[in-house]
Amino acid sequence: MQQSVFEQIQSGGHEQIVFCQDKHTGLNAIIAIHNTTLGPALGGTRMWNYASHQDGLTDAIRLSRGMTYKAAISGLNLGGGKAVIIGDASKLKSETLWRRYGKFVDSLNGKYITAEDVNTNAKDMEYIGMETKHVTGKPEYLGGSGDPSPFTAYGVYMGMKAAAKKAFGSDSLSGKKVVVQGAGNVGQYIIGYLVKDGAEISVCDINSEKLKQTVSKFPGVQVVDGNTIFDMEMDIYAPCALGATLTTESIAKLKAPIVAGCANNQLADEDIHGPMLKDKGIIYVPDFLINAGGLINISVELDGYNTDRANSMVEKIYNRTNEIFDLCDAENIHAQAAAMRLAEKRIHDIGLLKKVL
């Protein structure tokens, strides 16, 4: 039976869900605020042509929860939020829509700070910024940090290297067979790092144009059929498209000692598939840890943007990944549970401190 909206909010521990619509622009948006214990909720706005409003709501709820853990484990004084705009980005986008959406964001008085996400970009954030100051990821010519994709990719690269050190005794990726599922902005930057390291790279994507761009940039990359990747021998599986690719069926077939990629919500069911990866001996770098580079980058923008500071903060994903592996070994728990435990402990401890103060 389908849960009601309030049941979904309660089961996820969310603070607030905001529904926004504007007939004139065609705007239908959902802003999900999960937790603001550590600070205002920061998370991107995704534009996607969902099959139903319910699908959009479910995505916003899952993604906003992940942002809470992402900020917490990254040591940021931010909470978790996410927004989705339901519709075809190629037809719906306009200055008027973004400015109307900016007014909705502004009405939350800073409880939610938006940024770019799937099918949104720095120019869209510029339009939003005409109506609210609660936006990050604006173009560099406005003092913003611009495209966060390179920083997300750098964090994934750091997580991959830490996992390689755990699995193979060296964090070099030279000669390692890596399958990248998804050739979007972040996926292509990840491939760039892997090429420099001398990895053997295969890539798949449902978008043929993105595959053409990838092969044009990196001629040595092999294009493979996305329907057959779980039958391939590989060292690292890098899910870099939409989430929930790690299912009972795919994990049973997976021939990789490491899973490390930038997709959100990679585990179809955390309680089932986190332990399943551990039982199969697969090293998993939790998604909200490894893909936090973009969030870290735009968080720096809130205090006055500095590229060097952003890079140094993203590099720490390497050490945090090692901390997760150490906790897994010490407590005999799977990686997702270990990462959530550390994130929840920080939220709990800071929450208690705020009450005392």
Backbone torsions as a table, in degrees:
resi	resn	phi	psi	omega
1	MET	NA	134.4	-179.9
2	GLN	-67.3	128.9	176.9
3	GLN	-69.1	148.0	173.2
4	SER	-72.6	168.0	179.1
5	VAL	-57.8	-45.1	-178.2
6	PHE	-67.2	-34.5	176.7
7	GLU	-66.0	-38.2	177.1
8	GLN	-65.9	-41.7	178.9
9	ILE	-62.9	-45.0	-177.5
10	GLN	-67.5	-42.6	-177.6
11	SER	-68.0	-29.7	179.6
12	GLY	-89.8	-8.5	-179.4
13	GLY	74.6	25.6	-178.0
14	HIS	-76.9	149.9	177.8
15	GLU	-86.6	-37.7	-170.4
16	GLN	-161.3	140.5	171.2
17	ILE	-124.5	129.0	-178.6
18	VAL	-117.3	126.7	177.1
19	PHE	-103.1	128.3	-175.8
20	CYS	-125.3	131.9	175.9
21	GLN	-144.1	147.3	177.8
22	ASP	-143.7	113.9	-174.9
23	LYS	-64.2	-37.8	-175.1
24	HIS	-62.6	-43.4	-177.4
25	THR	-94.7	-12.1	-175.3
26	GLY	81.0	15.6	-177.9
27	LEU	-73.1	125.7	169.1
28	ASN	-132.9	105.1	-173.9
29	ALA	-126.8	151.3	174.8
30	ILE	-128.4	123.8	176.3
31	ILE	-109.7	119.2	-179.3
32	ALA	-109.0	120.9	177.2
33	ILE	-108.3	114.1	-174.5
34	HIS	-87.0	-56.2	-174.2
35	ASN	-153.1	131.9	-179.8
36	THR	-121.1	26.4	179.2
37	THR	-59.6	-43.1	-175.9
38	LEU	-85.4	-17.5	-178.1
39	GLY	158.4	-173.2	179.3
40	PRO	-60.8	148.5	-178.8
41	ALA	-76.0	120.4	178.1
42	LEU	-114.9	127.1	178.8
43	GLY	-172.3	152.5	-172.9
44	GLY	-72.5	167.0	173.0
45	THR	-106.9	120.6	-178.5
46	ARG	-102.4	134.0	174.1
47	MET	-109.9	120.4	-174.5
48	TRP	-148.3	144.2	-178.9
49	ASN	-87.7	71.6	-177.6
50	TYR	-62.6	150.4	178.7
51	ALA	-66.5	-27.7	-179.8
52	SER	-152.8	163.1	175.3
53	HIS	-62.9	-33.8	178.7
54	GLN	-63.0	-39.5	177.5
55	ASP	-63.5	-39.0	177.9
56	GLY	-64.5	-41.7	178.7
57	LEU	-63.5	-45.0	180.0
58	THR	-60.3	-41.4	179.8
59	ASP	-65.4	-44.8	179.8
60	ALA	-61.1	-40.3	-179.4
61	ILE	-65.8	-46.1	-179.5
62	ARG	-66.0	-45.3	-176.0
63	LEU	-67.2	-39.2	-178.6
64	SER	-66.8	-36.8	176.2
65	ARG	-62.4	-42.8	178.5
66	GLY	-62.1	-33.7	179.4
67	MET	-66.8	-34.9	176.4
68	THR	-59.6	-48.1	-179.4
69	TYR	-68.3	-35.9	-179.7
70	LYS	-62.6	-46.3	179.6
71	ALA	-66.8	-41.6	-176.3
72	ALA	-64.6	-47.7	-176.1
73	ILE	-72.8	-18.7	178.4
74	SER	-88.1	-0.6	178.2
75	GLY	76.4	20.8	-179.1
76	LEU	-90.2	148.3	176.5
77	ASN	-91.1	61.1	-177.2
78	LEU	-140.1	153.9	174.8
79	GLY	-99.6	-171.1	-175.4
80	GLY	-113.6	129.5	175.0
81	GLY	-150.6	164.2	177.0
82	LYS	-159.1	151.6	177.4
83	ALA	-131.6	147.5	173.3
84	VAL	-127.1	141.7	171.1
85	ILE	-113.8	124.9	-172.5
86	ILE	-90.2	117.9	178.3
87	GLY	153.8	171.8	-178.8
88	ASP	-82.4	114.4	-176.6
89	ALA	-60.3	-32.4	-178.1
90	SER	-69.4	-18.5	-177.7
91	LYS	-113.3	-27.0	-168.5
92	LEU	-91.5	-29.3	-172.2
93	LYS	-62.0	136.9	173.3
94	SER	-163.3	158.6	175.6
95	GLU	-57.6	-41.2	-177.4
96	THR	-62.9	-43.5	179.2
97	LEU	-61.2	-46.2	-176.7
98	TRP	-66.1	-36.7	179.5
99	ARG	-71.1	-35.5	175.3
100	ARG	-65.3	-42.3	177.1
101	TYR	-62.7	-39.4	177.4
102	GLY	-57.6	-35.8	177.7
103	LYS	-65.8	-38.1	177.1
104	PHE	-64.3	-44.5	177.6
105	VAL	-59.7	-42.2	-178.4
106	ASP	-64.9	-30.3	-178.2
107	SER	-66.7	-15.3	178.7
108	LEU	-86.4	0.8	171.4
109	ASN	56.3	37.1	174.8
110	GLY	90.2	-0.7	177.7
111	LYS	-69.2	-27.6	176.5
112	TYR	-126.9	130.3	175.6
113	ILE	-115.2	126.6	-175.9
114	THR	-98.0	171.2	179.9
115	ALA	-161.7	-178.7	-179.2
116	GLU	-82.6	161.1	180.0
117	ASP	-156.2	-154.1	-178.9
118	VAL	-58.5	128.2	178.6
119	ASN	65.3	18.2	172.0
120	THR	-130.0	157.7	-173.6
121	ASN	-145.9	-178.4	-175.6
122	ALA	-61.7	-35.2	178.2
123	LYS	-64.1	-39.1	176.6
124	ASP	-62.3	-39.4	179.0
125	MET	-65.9	-31.7	177.0
126	GLU	-62.4	-43.7	178.3
127	TYR	-64.3	-43.2	177.9
128	ILE	-59.3	-40.5	-178.7
129	GLY	-65.5	-12.1	175.1
130	MET	-73.6	-16.3	-176.6
131	GLU	-118.1	-11.8	-179.3
132	THR	-154.5	150.5	174.2
133	LYS	-88.9	-5.4	-174.9
134	HIS	-90.7	62.3	-179.1
135	VAL	-149.3	142.2	176.9
136	THR	-127.6	175.1	-178.7
137	GLY	76.1	22.8	177.2
138	LYS	-71.7	164.0	-179.3
139	PRO	-58.4	153.6	-178.8
140	GLU	-62.7	-30.9	-179.6
141	TYR	-70.8	-8.6	173.3
142	LEU	-104.6	10.8	-179.0
143	GLY	87.3	6.9	-179.9
144	GLY	-86.5	-176.1	-176.9
145	SER	-96.1	-7.6	178.1
146	GLY	71.1	-148.2	-176.5
147	ASP	-67.7	121.6	-180.0
148	PRO	-82.7	-5.5	-174.0
149	SER	-55.2	-43.7	-179.5
150	PRO	-60.5	-32.8	-178.6
151	PHE	-76.6	-37.8	173.8
152	THR	-60.2	-45.1	-179.4
153	ALA	-63.2	-40.7	-179.8
154	TYR	-63.0	-39.8	176.9
155	GLY	-64.1	-40.8	177.1
156	VAL	-63.0	-41.6	177.3
157	TYR	-59.8	-42.8	177.4
158	MET	-62.3	-42.4	178.8
159	GLY	-65.7	-39.0	176.5
160	MET	-60.7	-43.6	-178.7
161	LYS	-64.7	-40.3	177.7
162	ALA	-63.7	-41.0	178.8
163	ALA	-66.5	-38.8	177.6
164	ALA	-62.8	-39.6	177.1
165	LYS	-60.2	-42.0	179.9
166	LYS	-67.1	-42.7	-174.1
167	ALA	-81.4	-39.0	-169.5
168	PHE	-116.7	-6.7	179.9
169	GLY	87.6	-3.8	177.7
170	SER	-144.4	142.0	-179.8
171	ASP	-89.2	8.7	174.4
172	SER	-71.2	137.3	177.7
173	LEU	-102.9	7.6	179.7
174	SER	-60.8	127.0	178.3
175	GLY	79.8	-5.2	-179.6
176	LYS	-76.4	138.8	178.6
177	LYS	-87.3	115.5	-176.2
178	VAL	-120.2	127.8	174.7
179	VAL	-104.9	115.9	-179.7
180	VAL	-100.4	114.4	-179.9
181	GLN	-96.6	95.8	-178.4
182	GLY	122.1	116.4	-176.1
183	ALA	-112.7	40.1	175.1
184	GLY	-75.2	-165.6	-177.3
185	ASN	-56.2	-50.1	-178.0
186	VAL	-67.2	-43.8	-179.3
187	GLY	-57.4	-40.1	-179.7
188	GLN	-69.3	-37.0	175.8
189	TYR	-66.1	-38.4	176.8
190	ILE	-61.2	-45.2	178.7
191	ILE	-58.7	-38.6	177.7
192	GLY	-58.3	-44.7	177.3
193	TYR	-64.2	-40.8	-178.0
194	LEU	-67.1	-38.1	177.8
195	VAL	-61.7	-44.1	179.3
196	LYS	-62.6	-31.5	-179.8
197	ASP	-82.5	-8.2	178.9
198	GLY	84.2	23.7	177.5
199	ALA	-75.3	158.1	173.8
200	GLU	-96.4	114.6	-166.8
201	ILE	-114.8	131.7	169.4
202	SER	-116.9	147.1	-176.8
203	VAL	-140.1	147.8	173.7
204	CYS	-139.4	154.5	178.4
205	ASP	-164.6	147.0	178.0
206	ILE	-75.0	-15.1	-178.4
207	ASN	-98.4	109.6	-176.1
208	SER	-65.8	-31.2	179.3
209	GLU	-65.5	-39.6	177.8
210	LYS	-64.8	-36.5	177.7
211	LEU	-65.8	-40.6	177.6
212	LYS	-62.1	-42.8	177.9
213	GLN	-60.4	-42.6	-177.2
214	THR	-64.2	-47.9	-179.1
215	VAL	-65.4	-34.8	177.9
216	SER	-64.2	-41.1	179.4
217	LYS	-74.2	-38.7	-173.3
218	PHE	-130.0	83.2	-173.8
219	PRO	-58.8	-23.8	-177.4
220	GLY	-81.5	-4.6	-178.7
221	VAL	-78.4	137.1	-179.3
222	GLN	-96.6	129.4	175.6
223	VAL	-87.2	131.0	-179.1
224	VAL	-127.3	163.5	179.1
225	ASP	-76.7	123.1	-178.6
226	GLY	-61.6	-21.4	-179.8
227	ASN	-78.4	-10.1	-175.3
228	THR	-117.6	3.3	-172.7
229	ILE	-64.4	-29.0	-178.8
230	PHE	-78.7	-2.3	173.2
231	ASP	-97.2	-4.1	-174.9
232	MET	-88.4	146.3	170.6
233	GLU	-79.1	130.7	-178.4
234	MET	-155.5	162.8	175.0
235	ASP	-94.5	-34.7	-178.8
236	ILE	-137.4	127.1	170.0
237	TYR	-98.9	121.7	-176.3
238	ALA	-116.1	92.0	176.4
239	PRO	-73.2	116.2	-174.5
240	CYS	-131.0	25.2	177.4
241	ALA	-118.1	-140.8	176.3
242	LEU	-73.9	168.9	-169.2
243	GLY	-84.0	-172.9	174.1
244	ALA	62.1	33.6	175.7
245	THR	-84.1	-16.4	179.4
246	LEU	-93.2	94.7	-178.3
247	THR	-114.0	174.8	177.3
248	THR	-57.7	-41.7	-178.1
249	GLU	-70.0	-46.7	-176.2
250	SER	-69.0	-38.4	179.3
251	ILE	-65.2	-39.3	179.2
252	ALA	-60.3	-32.7	-178.1
253	LYS	-91.1	-21.6	-170.2
254	LEU	-58.4	129.5	-179.9
255	LYS	-115.8	61.5	180.0
256	ALA	-144.1	133.6	176.5
257	PRO	-76.6	-11.6	-177.2
258	ILE	-135.1	137.1	167.5
259	VAL	-118.5	119.8	-178.4
260	ALA	-154.2	108.4	-178.2
261	GLY	-153.6	178.1	-171.8
262	CYS	-96.5	-5.4	-177.3
263	ALA	-63.5	149.8	172.7
264	ASN	-85.5	152.2	173.8
265	ASN	50.4	53.4	-175.7
266	GLN	-67.4	-33.5	-179.9
267	LEU	-83.1	123.1	178.8
268	ALA	-61.0	-36.7	175.9
269	ASP	-143.1	112.7	-175.1
270	GLU	-58.0	-40.6	-174.2
271	ASP	-73.8	-23.1	179.4
272	ILE	-96.0	-48.4	-168.1
273	HIS	-89.2	-21.0	170.3
274	GLY	-63.1	-53.4	177.0
275	PRO	-63.0	-33.3	-179.1
276	MET	-64.3	-40.6	176.2
277	LEU	-61.9	-44.2	179.9
278	LYS	-61.9	-45.3	-178.1
279	ASP	-63.4	-28.6	179.7
280	LYS	-86.8	-3.6	178.8
281	GLY	79.6	20.0	179.9
282	ILE	-91.3	128.8	177.6
283	ILE	-81.1	120.3	-177.6
284	TYR	-115.9	127.4	174.0
285	VAL	-96.2	111.3	-174.2
286	PRO	-51.3	137.0	-173.1
287	ASP	-58.3	-43.8	-174.8
288	PHE	-72.9	-12.9	173.0
289	LEU	-86.4	-52.2	-171.0
290	ILE	-73.1	-27.7	-176.9
291	ASN	-100.6	20.7	-176.0
292	ALA	-80.3	-4.4	-175.2
293	GLY	-58.4	-40.7	179.1
294	GLY	-63.9	-43.3	177.9
295	LEU	-64.3	-43.3	178.7
296	ILE	-58.8	-43.7	-178.4
297	ASN	-61.4	-48.8	-177.6
298	ILE	-72.9	-22.6	176.4
299	SER	-66.7	-32.3	177.9
300	VAL	-63.4	-32.2	-179.7
301	GLU	-60.3	-28.6	-177.9
302	LEU	-66.7	-24.1	-178.5
303	ASP	-107.9	8.5	-174.9
304	GLY	103.0	107.2	-166.2
305	TYR	-68.8	138.4	177.0
306	ASN	-144.9	115.7	-174.8
307	THR	-61.7	-43.4	-178.6
308	ASP	-61.5	-41.4	179.4
309	ARG	-64.7	-41.7	179.1
310	ALA	-61.4	-46.4	-179.5
311	ASN	-61.9	-42.2	-178.6
312	SER	-65.9	-34.4	177.8
313	MET	-70.8	-39.0	179.9
314	VAL	-66.7	-36.0	179.5
315	GLU	-57.4	-26.6	-177.7
316	LYS	-66.8	-12.1	176.1
317	ILE	-58.8	-31.7	177.9
318	TYR	-58.8	-51.6	-178.2
319	ASN	-68.9	-36.9	179.0
320	ARG	-64.9	-36.1	177.3
321	THR	-63.0	-41.8	177.0
322	ASN	-63.7	-36.7	176.6
323	GLU	-61.2	-40.6	178.5
324	ILE	-63.7	-44.6	179.6
325	PHE	-62.3	-39.6	179.0
326	ASP	-63.7	-41.7	178.9
327	LEU	-66.4	-38.6	176.7
328	CYS	-57.6	-46.1	-178.8
329	ASP	-67.9	-41.2	-176.6
330	ALA	-68.6	-38.2	-174.0
331	GLU	-104.4	-3.2	-177.3
332	ASN	54.3	49.4	179.0
333	ILE	-123.3	162.9	180.0
334	HIS	-80.2	162.0	-169.3
335	ALA	-63.9	-38.8	-179.9
336	GLN	-62.5	-42.3	179.6
337	ALA	-65.2	-39.4	-179.8
338	ALA	-64.8	-44.5	-179.8
339	ALA	-65.4	-41.0	178.8
340	MET	-65.4	-36.8	179.5
341	ARG	-62.8	-43.8	179.4
342	LEU	-66.3	-41.4	179.9
343	ALA	-65.7	-44.6	-178.7
344	GLU	-67.1	-34.6	177.8
345	LYS	-63.5	-41.7	179.4
346	ARG	-65.3	-43.3	178.1
347	ILE	-60.5	-44.0	-179.7
348	HIS	-63.6	-48.2	-176.2
349	ASP	-65.7	-42.7	179.6
350	ILE	-69.9	-34.8	176.5
351	GLY	-61.3	-42.9	177.3
352	LEU	-65.0	-41.1	-179.8
353	LEU	-61.7	-41.5	179.8
354	LYS	-64.5	-35.5	178.7
355	LYS	-66.5	-39.7	179.1
356	VAL	-65.7	-43.2	-178.8
357	LEU	-72.5	NA	NA
